[in-house]
């Protein structure tokens, strides 16, 4: 993740927060920031009159990019900038796949009703489909950013996606000399099941602890000296966010790349954490065969 960093930007508050965080990382690692403005000429609210709309969007994009370049220059960070017309998600994913970037840094936008839940945000769609890690920076109440990272949280359940996040989180922690917090969560049981009849046994709890011990060993082999493990019970997104509120600087999670109506109605655990985490969230996905 020491290579070029892609930052899609539109001049909004979340995009500016993502840009600032990317500049912090680039100033530390010597990476180049790729500032990308996507001129979405398919936006339904636009009234198109010949090439006029395209020209206006191009001009707006150049202004946003120039502002990004000036902010980066103040920190001694090199910028490669582009203004590209197209559908934002597709343009961002294609750019990330073809331009050799090591990471995408994006702002997380808030939710404004059921339409957002049904359609998803560009950030979440990119995070679920991108071949390189995506670092999401949220703005709003309770959001904070700290760099270099001092404490990194990796929720883990032993799945393939969680293992990918563990490897990534451990690598970042080792680089920063940060503590790595490994969290396993016993998810809440469905309301239709009587919790008294399916209480967790000592064997189940022992299995969680053994998994965390294995994960901790992997982290130490990656060079992490300070590893903390914990088992919590409750809603996965809520417990991750609650843990992150206590001094965590970065959350690393795997994405499941779900599809279908249930994915858009309910969202994945990772999407929910991205929308509510006080700290930036670094996501990675396993390449599908």
N, C-alpha and C positions, 0 to 999 in steps of 0.2 A: 504493500500500500504506500510505498515511497515514490511511486511514479506520478505522472500527471493527474490532476484532479479536475473533474468536470463539474461545473456549477451552472445549472440552468437558472437563469434569472429573468425576472420581469419587473424589477424595481419595487416589488411589494415588500412589506415588513418581513414576512417569513423568508423570502428570497434574500433579502439583505442580511438577515441573521445567518443564513447558510453561507453566504459569501464571506462574512466576517470570520466565521469558524474555519472555513476552508483556507482563508488567508493565514490564520493562526497556524494551521497545520503546515501549509506550504512554506511559511517563514522559518519553521523549525526543521523541515525535511529538505528544503531546497527544491521542492517540486514546482512545476509550472501549473498555473490555474487556467483552465479552459473555460472562459465565460461564454455561455451560449444563450442567445435570445431567440425564442421560436416565435415567429410571426404567424399566428394562427388565423389565416384568412378564411377558415371555415366556421369561425365563431358566428352562431346564429344571430347575435345581436347587431352584427355589422350590416350596414346598408352599402352595398357595393355599387360603385359608379365607375365603370371601366377599370383602369389601373390605379385609380385614386386611392382606394383603401390600401392596396399593397404598398404604395409609396409612403402613405402615412405610417403604416406599421413598420416599414423599414427605417424611417426616420426616428420613430420612438425607440426602436431596437438599438439604433446607433447611439442614442442619448444614454440609454440604460447601460450599454456596454462601455461607453466612455467613462461613465461614473464608476463602474466596476474597476476599470483599468487604473483610474486615478487613486482609488482606495488601495489597490494592491501595490501600486508604485510607492506609496507612502511607507510600505513595509519592506520594500526591496524585493517584491515578488513579481516574477515574469508572468505575463498574461498573453494567452492566445485566444483571440475573440472571434466569434462568428455570429451572424444574423442569418437564420435559415427559415424559409417559409415551410409550413406543413402542420401536421397534427402533432402537438407537443409530445405526447407519449412516444409515438413512433420515431420522431426525430431524435429524441433523447436516447432511446434504446439503440437506434442505428449508430449514432455518434459514439456511444459508449463501446459498441461492438467493433467499430472500425478505426477509431483514432488512438487506440493504445492507452486509454486512461486506466488508472488503477482503482479508481473509486469515483462515485458520484455523490455529491453533497447537495441536498435539496431541503427547502423549507417545507414544514408541514402546515397546511392550512386547516382552519377550523371547520366544523360541520354546521350546515345551515338547513337541516331538515331532511326528510326522507329521500328527496331527490339526490342528495349527496351520498346517502347510504346505498341507494340503488346503483348509482353510476360509479361510485368510487372517485378518489382524487387522483390527479396525475402522479403525485408522489407515491401513493400506495401502489398504483399500477406499475410504475417503474420498479419499485422495490420488489414486487412479486415476479417480475420478468427479467430483470437485468442480470447479465452474466458476471458483472463485477459487483463488489460490495456497495451498498447504498447507505450513506450516513444522513439521517433525517434530523433536522434541527427545528424544534418547535418554538413558537413564540406564544405570548399570552401569560395568563395568571399561573404562577408556580414554575414557569420554565426558567432554566438557567443554563449557562455554558461556562465550562472551565477547561482550560488547556494550559499545560500538559495534563493528561489524565492521571489522577492519583488513586482512583478506585473504580474498578470495572465490574459490572454485574453480568453474569451469563446464566440465564434460566436454562435448565437442562433436564431432559426426560429420557436421555439415552437414544433418541431417534436419530436418524441420519442427518436431518436438518440441524438438530441441536448439537450434534458432534461437529458439524461444520462451523457452527457459531463458536463452539468451545475452542477449536483450533485458531480461529481468527481472533477471538477475545484474548486468548493466552498469548498470541504473538504480539498484540498491541500492548498488553500488560507488561510483557518482558521488555519491550522496547522502552517503555516509560518508567520501568521500575515501580509499577503500580501494584496495588493489592488486587487480587482476583477473587470475586465473590461468586460461588457456585450455588445456585438456588434450585432445589427441587420442590415442586408444589403438588400436593395431593388435591386434585381438583374436586370441587364440590360435586356431590351426587345429585342426580336429577330429583326434582321436587316430588316426583311420583313414587320415589322409592323411600321406604321407611329407613332412615339413617340408623335406627337402633338395631335393625336386623343385619346391617352390613358394615358395622363398625370396623375400622382398620385394625388388623391384628398386629402383633409384634413382628410377625414374619414379614408383613408388608412394609412396615416401618424399617425393618432391618434391610430389606431389599433397596429401599431408597438410599439408606446410608451407605450401603456397599457400592451403589452406583456412583454416589458422590465421591467416595474414596478413589474409585477408578478414574473419575474425571479429574480429581485433584492430582493424581499421579501423572496424568497426561500433561496437565498444566505445568507441573514442576519439571517434567522432562523438556518442556518448551522454554524453560528458563525463568519461570515465575517463582519468586521466593516466598511471597506472602499469599497463601491461599486460605480462604474462609469458606466453610460449607454450612448450609442451613436447609432445613426441611420445614415448609409451612403448609398449612391447609386452608383452602378457600378457592375463590375465583382466581384463575391464573393471571389474567391482566391486572386485577386489583392487587394481588399480592406482589407482583413484579413492581408495579408502580409504587406501592407502599414501601417496599424495600429500597427502591431507588431514591426515595425522598430523604433517606438518611445518609447523605454524603456521597452518593454514587455520582461519578462524572460521565460515565458512558455505559449504555446497556447494549450488549451484543446478542442478537437473536437470529435464528434461522427462519426463513419463510417457507411456507408449505405450498405456495402457488396454487391454491384451491381455485376451482372454477365452478360455474353453475350458480343458480339463483341463491342457494343458501350462503354461498361465499359473499355475495353482495348484500344480502339482507343482514347477515350476522357479522360478517367480517371475520378474519382470522385473529387468533390471540395476538399475533405480532402487530397487525394493523391497529388493534385497540391500544396496545402499548405505545405505538408511534403517536397516536392522537393525544395521549394523556401523560406520557412520561415527563418528569421534570428535567431529565438529562437527555442529551442527544441519543438516538438509537441507531446502531450499526447493524444492518441486516445483510445476510448472505443466503444464497440459495444453492441447492445441489443441482448440478447440471443433469437434466433428464435425458435418458438415452432415447 
